Amino acid sequence: MSLFIDPDPRQIQLSKELRVEAIELHTGQYALARGAAQVQQLAALVAAGKLANDLDLRLHAGHGLNYHNVRPVATIAGMLELNIGHSIISRAVLVGMERAVREMKALL
């Protein structure tokens, strides 16, 4: 079982208590933020990732990730899965699926 949660320490702790196998961190606030606010949101995601790793929870993330903001989230220690399909499909409409996937793989 997996839970889609905010990068909030309390929610991560409760996820562990519920004995879920994985959490997916909601990256929407990070994706919407700009400048210093985005740096702050990324720091919250990194801290949440560390706590998830310390609690032996599988770490996933998603919501609003795209070709411009995915790399910092992908490099969070222990990140196993990113939900970025919407971004890839949207790009594929313009450049084709093969190129869209190739470009995202190059970023990751």
DAURKA-V889460 format. One record per helix or strand of 2 or more residues. SS is the DSSP state (H for helix, E for strand). FROM is the first residue (numbers start at 1). LEN is the number of residues. Records with the same first field share a line. If there is no record, write none. Layout:
SS->FROM-LEN ; FROM-LEN
This chain:
E->2-4 ; 22-5 ; 58-5 ; 79-5
H->9-9 ; 28-5 ; 36-19 ; 70-5 ; 85-11 ; 97-11
